[in-house]
Every structure is written in C-alpha cells, then in structure tokens.
C-alpha cells in the first residue's frame, strides 16, 4: 500500500508527500482523490518511480483528466527534463514559484522554409543571370539539353587524347588493395585460447571422475560371492509326552511336567430364528352332548366329573359340569343315561382351544371311559392365529451358534500368547460352557426368537526354552560330539497331539520335534574369515570343519576372483543333508 499522506490543504491547494518505494498506481490514486485544485507532489530524493517518461505522461494525463493543476516539488536534475518534456510544473520548495522546465533538445519535425531563390546554372547560362522559369517553360527538353551541351571552354581546356594504356597505374585501385590486404601474422605473438584450455581441463576432470566411478562399481559395488557348503547333517526325531499345568511354576525334566500359562477370551454370538409355533386365540366352541352307559343293571356307572376331556376327530373338549347316571325306560327297554346336576340329559361341553375347526358334530370318546357312549355337537368357535415360540426354536438357534467358526478366536489367542513370549499349544484350545439367553421363552407369542450365547475360550502357552531343554536333553545323547552339534532343535515347527480333552488350566499332550544335527558353522564369523581369499583357499579353509563334505564357490561378475571384503556382498548357503 502506497505510503502517501496529505500534509494539508489550504485555499484549494493540497500537498502530497511521496515515499521512495511508492508505485505509480498509488500516486495516481492519491492525485485523483485529492480535493484541492492545485496539487503539490513532494518527491523524495532519488525517486525511481518518476524516472520514466511513461510514468510522467501517465501522471500528467491523470491530472488533466481530473481537472487539477499538478506541481512537482523536487530539485532532482534528472527529473526536470522529463517534467519539461510532458509539460508539468516544477517547484524547488512547496512554497516556491512553479514553472515548466526546459524540455530536452531533440530533432525539429516542422517543415523547413527556403527563402533564397533557387539558382540553377547550366553549361550555357550566365552565372550572374537569374534563371527565368517562365521564359524557358515553352522550350522543348531537347533544345534545352542541346543548349546546355555548348561549352565556352577554350581549346587548351580540351584534352583530345586520353591514354588508357594497360601500364598506367590506377591509384584508386592501389589504395583499395592496400586497405583490403590482410597484414601478415607474427607467429611469435600467438595468444593462447583460454576457453579451449578450460574445456580440456573440464573434460580431463570428467574423464578421471568417470574412471574412478567405474573402478568403484567394478571392484567394490558389483563384486559378489556365493559360498555353498555341503554337510553330512542328519535329522533326529524326538517324541515326548508332556504334562502342561498352569499351577506349576518350574520345569520338571524328569517327569516332563511343563509350566503353562492359560489365556482366555470370551466371544458373544447371537442367532435369530423365526418362531414356528402357532396359537389360535379365537373364541372356543361350545355345545351339548348326550351320554349313555348301556342297559340297566344292578350297578350304576361311575359319575363323570366336571373337566373330564372328551374328543372327536383329534379335537378335545371338556365337560362343563359333572355327569351322573340315571335309569331311563323307553318302549320297555331300560338304559343308563347321564344327566347334569339339574337333571338335564344335554350335558354342556367347551372346546379346549379356540378355533373354527372345533365346530364339529358326531360321536365323542370320553377319556378313560370306554363304557359310555357320547354324541352331540359344538358350535361358535372362531379363528385368531398368532405365532408362538417353541422350545425347538430355541434349541435350533443354540445349535447354530455352537457351529459358528471360532478360528479367529483361536488365532487371536495364539497371537496374544506369542506377544507374551510364549509358544502357543493350539491343541489345548477349548471352549467353556456357553451362557445362553433368549429373547422369548417357549409358548411366548413372537414372530422371531433371538438367542445370545457368551462362551469363554482358553488356550495354553509354554516357554519355548522349556521345550528346547527337554528336546536337547534327549537329542544330545544321540550325537557324535566330535563332529555334530544341534543346528536346529525343531521346537519352532514341532507338532502336538492331545489324546484327551484339555481343561482351561491343564492338558496332557504328545510332542514330536525333528531336530537337525551337523557341523557347527558360525556364518557371520565365516564371512569375515573368507574375505580376500581365492576359491581354492576358501575350499581348503572350510573343509577343515568336521562334517563338511564339499564346498562350491561362485563369483560375479566374471572378472571377480576373490571373496569381497564387504561381508554384505558374501552369501553363505549351508546345504543340510537332513533338510
């Protein structure tokens, strides 16, 4: 933002001070916004913005367009000609008298006026006689030319003979030849070409750098060596029966009792199944039946108590009242007939459940009374079907939860044991008793039932060092101590089996490990010892180790003949026969 400030305005005059870093656009804005008709623009010393004639013209045009009289307050000699060129007033002080400086001297663009008469002289004219253009205007051009050809020269002024001989010297040509002739070079004063010298030096340095880089790549970066050592290694299989116990704190090598750590993790699973039961909550059917018990005899049939069930076509009803038997004579034939407490032979019954399918007519069978015959009808039953949960629905959901894949839980437990520095025994993975809850009980009205099961899973882990001790104790008794050592105890890849189910804190497992025995070779140390050796020396040195049968050495690229001193460029491969 331009740092222009108005010092004040008095009687239509306004003074504006310009900073040294102000732009022409900022100055123009302030001139346009000035309220005085006369604007005094105080310029700093060495102001760069108005050193341009273009900026001066822009400033002059702005003042003219705004109807303001602009005065530049400066004593800079370099600015005065520019102000004069565009017609700007300049004053040496804010209170001084303004004036337009002199413009710089330049070529005059106005037409030149010629006041002298044109004196044209031909060969025949009198030099003192003024040429009359009107007098000669009517003469032909040929006549004027012929007249001009006549000369008043004397005979002495005419040279009739001009010698154009070949031997004549031409001074002009000689002068040109002398000017164009190149001076002879002085071989003693030869100036060296420093540009060419610098190029040669640069090329020489570049060539040395390329050679050094190529040498480093060829003999330090690229050389590699691969040493393959063939051994007479052997595999020893170890079978152990282990007892893992979380309550034990120390390893018992005599009885193979290994301290264990039990880790558990709970998993919540849910399963929703549709309710398959139905319940008809409609109106129960009611009706009337007659009950008879055959011909009369000395003994009356037993009474039927209220609530006794009777059925027909798979539908069950109950007696609303108790039934007792009386004799009934008809046409000289006596039978036992059932009556209610009011001595009515039409006994009231009610369906056991609601539903229109209980509206039936026919014979009924009374529960536990094969000596009676019942017939009648029931009406008034209506349907109102609702779904209900059955126990089989709950059992079905629980079964689906138990078959859920728990491999992720098993993997997570093994990972957590490894994080603790333990070796997980996957066969000891066991699931606890699920805690099952359901959203509805058997007989509840519901469209679906959701069963939730929370199960705790456990797995045992042991210290790898404990297993290594047990394996080493058994393998060391089978080694040739002079030639072999245990190269790999096989514990990391051991397999486990579990004859009997484990518990959350203990397990009896069988372990099989395949250990590898062979010559003892310290690979990092061996790389250092082989550095700088040739192929024959490498083979001779390694074959001194008992159990080594052969050694192969390969170099790359083809020009490499010794093992690199950089051990990272050396690869040692031990070919174990037991692998």
Wavefront OBJ file of the C-alpha trace (Angstrom):
o trace
v 0.000 0.000 0.000
v 1.462 3.342 -1.000
v 2.729 5.429 1.857
v 1.350 8.785 0.622
v -0.026 11.189 3.094
v -1.685 14.533 2.635
v 0.023 17.232 4.582
v -2.990 19.503 4.426
v -4.866 21.717 2.106
v -5.045 25.476 2.255
v -7.186 27.634 -0.036
v -7.689 24.956 -2.654
v -4.104 23.717 -2.546
v -3.211 20.213 -1.304
v 0.277 18.877 -0.631
v 1.015 15.142 -1.013
v 4.294 13.562 0.116
v 5.583 10.578 -1.865
v 7.663 7.827 -0.273
v 10.683 6.363 -2.060
v 9.039 2.933 -2.530
v 5.657 4.178 -3.794
v 4.319 2.798 -7.093
v 2.964 4.996 -9.924
v -0.524 3.488 -9.450
v -0.625 4.557 -5.792
v 0.480 8.100 -6.693
v -2.189 8.317 -9.415
v -4.870 7.173 -6.937
v -3.910 9.867 -4.451
v -3.884 12.577 -7.125
v -7.374 11.537 -8.228
v -8.647 11.551 -4.636
v -7.103 14.941 -3.787
v -9.708 17.617 -3.048
v -7.624 20.711 -3.946
v -7.493 22.101 -7.441
v -3.756 22.621 -7.062
v -1.857 19.503 -6.015
v 1.761 19.807 -4.876
v 3.511 16.422 -5.194
v 6.607 16.436 -2.949
v 9.091 13.877 -4.334
v 11.867 12.219 -2.291
v 15.474 12.227 -3.403
v 16.396 9.557 -5.938
v 12.761 8.641 -6.503
v 12.772 5.791 -9.071
v 9.090 5.877 -9.922
v 9.209 9.130 -11.979
v 12.496 8.454 -13.723
v 10.405 7.051 -16.605
v 8.933 9.347 -19.271
v 5.968 6.934 -19.474
v 5.145 7.434 -15.772
v 5.481 11.216 -16.226
v 2.978 11.119 -19.080
v 0.572 8.963 -17.051
v 0.776 11.425 -14.161
v 0.224 14.420 -16.482
v -2.767 12.759 -18.154
v -4.320 11.880 -14.782
v -4.046 15.488 -13.568
v -5.522 16.855 -16.800
v -8.435 14.387 -16.743
v -9.159 15.222 -13.088
v -9.039 18.983 -13.804
v -6.175 19.541 -11.362
v -3.042 21.661 -11.646
v -0.142 19.399 -10.685
v 3.174 20.750 -9.385
v 6.197 18.505 -8.766
v 8.218 19.685 -5.765
v 11.780 18.436 -6.434
v 15.284 19.646 -7.156
v 16.450 16.435 -8.854
v 18.282 17.440 -12.090
v 17.313 14.163 -13.754
v 13.595 14.764 -13.301
v 13.475 18.355 -14.649
v 13.920 17.481 -18.369
v 11.292 14.717 -18.108
v 8.820 17.138 -16.463
v 9.549 19.710 -19.131
v 9.026 17.135 -21.890
v 5.458 16.418 -20.733
v 4.637 19.963 -19.594
v 4.485 19.511 -15.825
v 5.151 22.449 -13.471
v 8.089 22.055 -11.072
v 8.980 23.972 -7.912
v 12.063 23.605 -5.764
v 10.088 24.007 -2.489
v 6.415 23.623 -1.539
v 6.175 27.434 -1.242
v 8.314 28.211 -4.299
v 7.025 29.554 -7.606
v 6.276 26.708 -10.069
v 7.498 26.731 -13.678
v 7.784 24.300 -16.577
v 11.445 23.286 -17.049
v 13.110 23.345 -20.447
v 12.449 20.232 -22.494
v 15.415 18.190 -23.746
v 16.731 19.258 -27.233
v 15.509 16.954 -30.000
v 15.034 16.945 -33.768
v 12.556 19.522 -35.244
v 9.650 17.918 -37.012
v 8.424 21.175 -38.704
v 8.903 21.735 -42.473
v 11.903 23.855 -43.419
v 11.184 27.109 -45.262
v 13.578 28.165 -48.043
v 13.599 31.939 -48.571
v 16.585 32.145 -51.004
v 15.920 31.933 -54.758
v 16.913 28.679 -56.424
v 19.898 29.350 -58.700
v 20.088 26.754 -61.449
v 23.108 27.072 -63.689
v 23.636 25.074 -66.863
v 26.609 24.986 -69.124
v 25.318 27.791 -71.334
v 23.902 30.200 -68.809
v 25.452 33.245 -67.379
v 26.247 32.724 -63.807
v 25.196 36.242 -62.962
v 21.895 35.925 -64.852
v 18.836 34.884 -62.892
v 17.062 31.845 -64.269
v 13.673 32.682 -65.724
v 11.437 29.673 -65.401
v 8.559 31.278 -67.378
v 10.812 32.072 -70.309
v 12.062 28.530 -70.735
v 8.789 26.815 -69.972
v 7.773 26.689 -73.634
v 11.045 25.266 -74.915
v 11.350 21.573 -75.663
v 13.514 19.455 -73.445
v 15.822 18.505 -76.336
v 16.503 22.107 -77.133
v 17.352 22.897 -73.569
v 19.652 19.875 -73.484
v 21.390 20.877 -76.735
v 21.876 24.352 -75.495
v 23.439 23.063 -72.359
v 25.896 20.958 -74.342
v 27.641 24.032 -75.804
v 30.625 24.940 -73.735
v 32.674 28.103 -73.664
v 35.830 26.155 -72.819
v 38.998 27.154 -74.643
v 40.987 24.856 -76.840
v 43.547 24.496 -74.090
v 40.850 23.170 -71.780
v 40.078 20.238 -74.107
v 42.330 17.173 -73.957
v 41.834 15.360 -77.213
v 43.994 12.363 -76.370
v 43.363 10.162 -73.301
v 45.860 7.422 -72.684
v 44.120 4.244 -71.475
v 47.208 2.014 -71.647
v 47.399 -1.145 -69.566
v 50.635 0.021 -67.981
v 49.009 3.026 -66.499
v 48.777 2.839 -62.759
v 45.403 3.150 -61.070
v 45.998 4.952 -57.792
v 42.446 4.268 -56.576
v 42.764 0.526 -57.122
v 46.137 0.500 -55.465
v 44.716 2.253 -52.426
v 41.815 -0.219 -52.171
v 44.211 -3.173 -52.470
v 46.354 -1.777 -49.725
v 43.339 -1.252 -47.471
v 41.876 -4.730 -48.030
v 45.159 -6.575 -47.824
v 45.488 -8.551 -44.529
v 48.622 -7.901 -42.542
v 50.978 -10.824 -42.174
v 50.671 -12.746 -38.899
v 53.541 -12.730 -36.494
v 53.898 -16.312 -35.293
v 55.921 -15.198 -32.282
v 52.957 -13.167 -30.919
v 50.420 -16.094 -30.640
v 47.707 -15.505 -27.941
v 46.550 -18.694 -26.151
v 42.821 -19.704 -26.319
v 41.786 -19.862 -22.660
v 38.242 -21.136 -23.487
v 39.692 -24.174 -25.232
v 42.091 -24.673 -22.320
v 39.226 -24.624 -19.800
v 37.219 -27.132 -21.875
v 40.168 -29.515 -21.997
v 40.664 -29.240 -18.220
v 36.944 -29.906 -17.610
v 36.963 -32.912 -19.929
v 40.052 -34.267 -18.206
v 38.439 -33.929 -14.765
v 35.236 -35.547 -16.038
v 37.214 -38.415 -17.525
v 39.033 -39.037 -14.236
v 35.718 -38.965 -12.321
v 34.178 -41.481 -14.748
v 37.181 -43.772 -14.414
v 37.103 -43.587 -10.602
v 33.344 -44.248 -10.531
v 33.703 -47.175 -12.926
v 36.502 -48.631 -10.820
v 34.396 -48.336 -7.634
v 31.446 -50.087 -9.303
v 33.639 -52.757 -10.890
v 35.692 -53.670 -7.839
v 33.622 -52.566 -4.821
v 29.883 -52.377 -5.641
v 29.386 -55.162 -8.192
v 31.627 -57.997 -6.856
v 29.674 -60.745 -5.102
v 30.463 -64.237 -3.892
v 28.230 -67.212 -3.043
v 29.710 -69.999 -0.940
v 27.671 -73.220 -0.767
v 28.726 -75.636 1.986
v 27.598 -79.259 1.725
v 27.390 -81.107 5.048
v 26.516 -84.567 6.295
v 23.738 -83.277 8.556
v 21.201 -85.715 9.958
v 17.630 -85.428 11.254
v 16.799 -86.769 14.717
v 13.118 -87.251 15.606
v 12.137 -86.701 19.222
v 8.811 -87.860 20.716
v 7.833 -86.542 24.138
v 4.721 -86.893 26.302
v 4.231 -83.641 28.166
v 2.028 -82.592 31.033
v 1.105 -78.908 30.807
v -0.087 -77.390 34.055
v -0.859 -73.753 34.862
v -0.362 -74.362 38.593
v 3.274 -75.483 38.147
v 5.990 -72.826 38.310
v 9.213 -74.703 37.389
v 10.166 -77.241 34.701
v 10.368 -80.875 35.792
v 12.703 -82.508 33.225
v 12.463 -85.919 34.890
v 8.682 -86.171 34.535
v 8.245 -83.807 31.546
v 5.960 -81.501 33.534
v 5.983 -78.092 31.868
v 4.695 -74.844 33.466
v 1.879 -73.385 31.376
v 0.061 -70.096 31.085
v -3.691 -70.126 30.469
v -5.087 -67.310 28.373
v -8.831 -66.868 27.846
v -11.025 -64.775 25.612
v -14.812 -64.504 25.588
v -16.890 -64.361 22.450
v -20.513 -63.286 22.253
v -22.598 -64.786 19.467
v -26.222 -64.189 18.571
v -28.583 -66.111 16.342
v -32.133 -65.214 15.356
v -34.634 -67.788 14.054
v -38.330 -67.485 13.144
v -40.924 -68.823 15.574
v -42.545 -71.952 14.180
v -45.372 -72.475 16.741
v -48.952 -71.305 16.277
v -51.662 -70.497 18.781
v -55.293 -69.874 17.999
v -56.610 -67.217 20.315
v -60.090 -67.235 18.785
v -63.388 -67.999 20.543
v -63.751 -71.517 21.931
v -66.609 -73.635 20.553
v -69.383 -74.807 22.952
v -72.106 -77.425 22.617
v -74.326 -80.144 24.073
v -73.828 -83.919 24.162
v -75.785 -86.909 25.441
v -74.133 -89.630 27.468
v -75.407 -93.237 27.818
v -73.925 -96.271 29.544
v -75.800 -99.250 28.096
v -78.685 -101.333 29.574
v -79.733 -101.092 33.144
v -78.159 -103.365 35.674
v -77.707 -103.761 39.357
v -74.673 -101.465 39.384
v -74.840 -97.849 38.222
v -71.905 -96.479 36.163
v -69.488 -94.189 37.917
v -70.141 -90.467 37.656
v -68.047 -88.305 35.266
v -66.503 -85.324 36.988
v -66.555 -81.818 35.527
v -63.471 -81.029 33.383
v -63.115 -84.561 32.077
v -61.988 -84.434 28.479
v -63.738 -85.891 25.509
v -62.568 -85.818 21.916
v -63.578 -86.304 18.340
v -61.611 -86.031 15.088
v -58.488 -85.002 17.004
v -60.168 -82.105 18.809
v -60.517 -82.108 22.588
v -63.349 -80.690 24.700
v -64.169 -80.757 28.403
v -67.387 -81.303 30.391
v -68.600 -78.096 31.955
v -70.459 -79.969 34.723
v -70.274 -83.354 36.355
v -72.315 -86.190 34.891
v -74.223 -88.798 36.906
v -76.276 -91.688 35.571
v -79.964 -92.439 35.973
v -82.240 -95.152 34.516
v -84.386 -94.396 31.538
v -87.221 -96.621 30.272
v -88.240 -96.352 26.655
v -90.511 -98.900 24.984
v -89.929 -101.362 27.784
v -86.186 -101.036 27.383
v -84.162 -99.673 30.323
v -80.819 -97.828 29.810
v -78.454 -95.706 31.907
v -78.490 -92.042 30.825
v -76.173 -89.280 32.008
v -77.650 -86.076 33.436
v -76.153 -82.878 34.873
v -76.812 -81.518 38.323
v -80.084 -80.045 37.072
v -81.197 -83.458 35.788
v -80.749 -82.339 32.151
v -79.699 -85.049 29.701
v -77.979 -82.438 27.459
v -74.567 -82.013 29.027
v -72.661 -78.766 28.260
v -69.123 -79.030 26.785
v -66.431 -76.440 25.823
v -63.575 -76.800 23.366
v -60.100 -76.981 24.881
v -58.788 -74.334 22.427
v -60.263 -71.621 20.318
v -60.785 -72.075 16.611
v -63.403 -72.615 13.968
v -62.198 -76.159 13.379
v -63.744 -77.129 16.767
v -67.230 -76.612 15.333
v -67.957 -80.352 14.957
v -70.898 -82.795 15.160
v -70.525 -86.537 15.857
v -69.600 -89.149 18.381
v -67.152 -88.344 21.141
v -64.815 -90.532 23.149
v -64.642 -89.787 26.875
v -61.180 -90.069 28.314
v -60.870 -93.204 30.472
v -64.477 -94.257 29.998
v -64.873 -96.942 27.425
v -68.207 -97.928 28.997
v -70.024 -94.795 27.869
v -71.183 -93.507 24.529
v -71.351 -89.786 23.792
v -72.678 -87.861 20.824
v -73.552 -84.246 20.124
v -72.204 -81.087 18.512
v -70.207 -77.890 19.246
v -70.507 -74.508 17.541
v -69.376 -70.877 17.927
v -65.632 -71.384 17.559
v -63.661 -68.605 15.717
v -60.035 -68.259 14.499
v -57.385 -65.786 15.705
v -53.989 -67.301 14.800
v -50.781 -65.920 16.401
v -47.164 -67.213 16.220
v -45.603 -68.564 19.364
v -42.060 -69.658 20.253
v -41.452 -73.330 20.685
v -38.583 -74.909 22.605
v -37.396 -76.426 19.372
v -36.903 -72.926 18.000
v -34.607 -72.014 20.907
v -32.699 -75.286 20.552
v -32.260 -74.658 16.809
v -30.730 -71.211 17.377
v -28.407 -72.555 20.078
v -27.217 -75.297 17.735
v -26.361 -72.785 15.024
v -24.286 -70.727 17.479
v -22.302 -73.765 18.560
v -21.372 -74.461 14.928
v -20.065 -70.907 14.382
v -16.475 -70.704 13.117
v -14.173 -69.835 16.015
v -10.889 -69.902 14.068
v -10.490 -66.144 14.513
v -10.691 -66.540 18.306
v -8.175 -69.370 18.171
v -5.788 -67.298 16.079
v -6.158 -64.290 18.369
v -5.340 -66.361 21.463
v -2.232 -67.794 19.766
v -1.134 -64.294 18.769
v -1.623 -62.965 22.314
v 0.466 -65.817 23.735
v 3.248 -65.095 21.249
v 3.153 -61.430 22.272
v 3.851 -62.564 25.822
v 6.914 -64.510 24.589
v 5.213 -67.908 24.868
v 4.793 -70.727 22.378
v 1.058 -71.424 21.944
v -0.115 -75.047 22.020
v -3.020 -74.965 19.561
v -4.372 -78.379 20.568
v -5.216 -77.057 24.057
v -7.815 -74.678 22.625
v -11.032 -75.405 24.487
v -14.465 -73.789 24.711
v -16.203 -73.284 28.030
v -19.891 -73.833 28.764
v -21.962 -71.291 26.822
v -24.164 -68.917 28.790
v -27.342 -68.880 26.691
v -30.190 -66.393 26.931
v -33.179 -65.966 24.630
v -35.399 -63.021 23.834
v -38.549 -65.149 24.359
v -39.464 -68.324 26.175
v -41.314 -71.339 24.818
v -45.023 -70.533 24.453
v -44.497 -66.768 24.187
v -46.213 -65.051 21.300
v -43.487 -63.747 18.948
v -42.564 -63.820 15.257
v -38.864 -64.499 15.948
v -36.641 -65.508 18.814
v -33.036 -64.309 19.319
v -30.629 -66.482 21.237
v -27.436 -64.939 22.700
v -24.527 -67.119 23.768
v -21.411 -65.969 25.669
v -18.592 -68.520 25.567
v -15.137 -68.320 27.171
v -12.340 -69.920 25.089
v -8.917 -70.781 26.534
v -5.521 -71.866 25.203
v -2.301 -72.856 26.968
v 1.133 -71.459 26.185
v 4.578 -72.526 27.401
v 8.086 -71.117 27.433
v 9.950 -72.156 24.276
v 13.137 -72.516 26.291
v 11.485 -75.218 28.442
v 10.654 -77.282 25.352
v 14.180 -76.760 23.991
v 15.698 -78.111 27.199
v 13.588 -81.250 27.005
v 14.468 -81.810 23.314
v 18.182 -81.054 23.777
v 18.421 -83.495 26.687
v 17.144 -86.289 24.502
v 18.974 -85.377 21.262
v 22.411 -84.814 22.830
v 22.550 -88.467 23.809
v 22.369 -89.444 20.121
v 25.048 -87.053 18.696
v 28.647 -87.631 17.665
v 30.134 -84.984 19.937
v 33.278 -84.589 17.859
v 31.526 -83.820 14.583
v 27.983 -82.715 15.260
v 26.052 -80.117 17.159
v 22.338 -79.287 17.168
v 21.824 -76.897 14.283
v 18.048 -76.678 14.727
v 16.180 -78.158 17.686
v 12.923 -78.242 15.668
v 10.823 -76.798 18.504
v 9.504 -73.958 16.313
v 7.972 -76.484 13.901
v 7.048 -79.149 16.448
v 3.661 -80.865 16.201
v 1.366 -81.538 19.139
v -1.464 -84.009 19.682
v -3.952 -84.292 22.525
v -5.261 -87.794 23.354
v -7.702 -86.469 25.937
v -9.609 -83.149 26.006
v -7.820 -80.375 27.819
v -9.168 -78.155 30.542
v -8.776 -74.436 30.926
v -5.669 -74.884 33.127
v -4.062 -78.219 32.180
v -3.541 -80.641 29.324
v -1.687 -83.848 28.505
v -0.133 -83.581 25.045
v 2.304 -85.534 22.912
v 5.048 -83.583 21.130
v 7.140 -84.554 18.110
v 10.144 -82.466 17.071
v 12.561 -83.075 14.187
v 15.970 -81.771 15.192
v 18.808 -81.180 12.725
v 22.363 -82.091 13.745
v 25.513 -81.277 11.779
v 28.815 -79.365 11.737
v 28.947 -76.154 13.712
v 29.426 -73.163 11.420
v 29.306 -69.529 12.541
v 28.173 -67.826 9.346
v 28.898 -64.157 10.316
v 32.369 -65.082 11.540
v 32.951 -67.267 8.484
v 32.209 -64.353 6.103
v 34.902 -62.260 7.792
v 37.430 -65.111 7.667
v 36.863 -65.707 3.927
v 37.335 -62.057 2.886
v 40.032 -61.648 0.211
v 40.542 -65.391 -0.300
v 40.561 -67.131 -3.679
v 38.354 -70.117 -4.494
v 40.953 -72.756 -3.644
v 41.802 -71.155 -0.320
v 38.096 -70.902 0.564
v 37.519 -74.607 -0.026
v 40.633 -75.596 1.875
v 39.708 -73.436 4.860
v 36.075 -74.617 5.176
v 36.793 -78.310 4.646
v 38.818 -78.294 7.860
v 35.481 -78.218 9.744
v 34.296 -81.739 10.660
v 31.100 -82.744 8.868
v 31.713 -80.597 5.743
v 31.700 -82.789 2.636
v 32.163 -80.250 -0.181
v 32.320 -76.506 -0.911
v 31.239 -74.600 -4.042
v 32.368 -71.003 -4.682
v 30.877 -68.721 -7.336
v 31.903 -65.133 -8.120
v 30.160 -62.395 -10.084
v 30.799 -60.535 -12.331
v 33.193 -62.627 -14.362
v 36.290 -60.549 -13.542
v 35.984 -61.152 -9.753
v 38.439 -63.783 -8.476
v 38.446 -63.264 -4.670
v 35.828 -63.041 -1.942
v 34.776 -59.355 -1.401
v 35.899 -57.768 1.846
v 32.408 -56.314 2.268
v 30.615 -59.130 4.118
v 27.217 -57.919 2.868
v 28.333 -58.981 -0.621
v 29.033 -62.551 0.564
v 26.261 -65.185 0.731
v 26.870 -68.422 2.655
v 24.461 -71.287 1.964
v 24.661 -74.381 4.180
v 23.272 -77.409 2.386
v 21.964 -79.582 5.200
v 21.507 -83.154 4.097
v 18.738 -83.657 6.611
v 16.570 -80.822 5.283
l 1 2 3 4 5 6 7 8 9 10 11 12 13 14 15 16 17 18 19 20 21 22 23 24 25 26 27 28 29 30 31 32 33 34 35 36 37 38 39 40 41 42 43 44 45 46 47 48 49 50 51 52 53 54 55 56 57 58 59 60 61 62 63 64 65 66 67 68 69 70 71 72 73 74 75 76 77 78 79 80 81 82 83 84 85 86 87 88 89 90 91 92 93 94 95 96 97 98 99 100 101 102 103 104 105 106 107 108 109 110 111 112 113 114 115 116 117 118 119 120 121 122 123 124 125 126 127 128 129 130 131 132 133 134 135 136 137 138 139 140 141 142 143 144 145 146 147 148 149 150 151 152 153 154 155 156 157 158 159 160 161 162 163 164 165 166 167 168 169 170 171 172 173 174 175 176 177 178 179 180 181 182 183 184 185 186 187 188 189 190 191 192 193 194 195 196 197 198 199 200 201 202 203 204 205 206 207 208 209 210 211 212 213 214 215 216 217 218 219 220 221 222 223 224 225 226 227 228 229 230 231 232 233 234 235 236 237 238 239 240 241 242 243 244 245 246 247 248 249 250 251 252 253 254 255 256 257 258 259 260 261 262 263 264 265 266 267 268 269 270 271 272 273 274 275 276 277 278 279 280 281 282 283 284 285 286 287 288 289 290 291 292 293 294 295 296 297 298 299 300 301 302 303 304 305 306 307 308 309 310 311 312 313 314 315 316 317 318 319 320 321 322 323 324 325 326 327 328 329 330 331 332 333 334 335 336 337 338 339 340 341 342 343 344 345 346 347 348 349 350 351 352 353 354 355 356 357 358 359 360 361 362 363 364 365 366 367 368 369 370 371 372 373 374 375 376 377 378 379 380 381 382 383 384 385 386 387 388 389 390 391 392 393 394 395 396 397 398 399 400 401 402 403 404 405 406 407 408 409 410 411 412 413 414 415 416 417 418 419 420 421 422 423 424 425 426 427 428 429 430 431 432 433 434 435 436 437 438 439 440 441 442 443 444 445 446 447 448 449 450 451 452 453 454 455 456 457 458 459 460 461 462 463 464 465 466 467 468 469 470 471 472 473 474 475 476 477 478 479 480 481 482 483 484 485 486 487 488 489 490 491 492 493 494 495 496 497 498 499 500 501 502 503 504 505 506 507 508 509 510 511 512 513 514 515 516 517 518 519 520 521 522 523 524 525 526 527 528 529 530 531 532 533 534 535 536 537 538 539 540 541 542 543 544 545 546 547 548 549 550 551 552 553 554 555 556 557 558 559 560 561 562 563 564 565 566 567 568 569 570 571 572 573 574 575 576 577 578 579
